[in-house]
Amino acid sequence: MGRVSLDPNVIRGEAYIEGTQIPIRVILDLLNSGESIESILMIYPDLTEEDVWACIDYAMWQTFEMCLN
């Protein structure tokens, strides 16, 4: 998934943004609570807008996978 990584040895196997140890769920929780991409980038200055969009893409992919099963 490009910017998204999964490693059982990093943050208990949760999906995270490559090059960081920021779990995807943290970014999705911020978006869900109404934070804008700009404010997330201010909270996590090491992230890029593409990283945030990768989180959204990952969530969409996960949802699609659940619908198939």
N, C-alpha and C positions, 0 to 999 in steps of 0.2 A: 504494500500500500504506500510505497514511496516514503513519506515522512513519518509514517506510523511504524513502530517496532513492537514486537512481542518477544520477550525473553523470559523464560521461567526464573532466571537468576536476578532479574531487575524488577523492583517494586512488586514482588509477589506474583509475577507473571502477568500483571495488568498491561494492557496496551498503553504505550506512551509515545511521546514525540521524540523521534530520533535525535540523538545528540543532547538530550536532556533526561531528566527523570521526572518529567511532568506527566502525570497520567492523563489520558484522553478524557476520562470522566470528569476531571477537575475543570477542564476547559468547557466541556459540555454543560456541566452544572452552572458555570458562570454565564454561559449563553442563555440557559434556561431561566436563570434568575433575572434576565433582562440586561446583562452587561453587553456593551457593544464590542465589536472587534477592536476598536481603537482603545477602549478602556482595558481590555485584556492585554493588549500589547504594552500598555503602561504598567500594568501589574507584573507582567512577565516580559521584560525588555529583551530577553534573549530569543523570544519567539518572533516569527514573521507572520504576516497575514496569511501566507500560504500554509503555515503550520495550523492555523485556526481552521482554515478551509479543509485541510486534511482531516481534522477531527470531525468536522461535519460530514465529510465524505465517508469516513470510517463508520460513523453512526448510521448513515443511510445504508451502507453495505451490510452492516450487522442486522439491521431491520429487515432488509431484503432476504438475507440468509434465513432468518427466523421464519419468515413467511413461507419459504420453500419447504421448511421441515414440518 
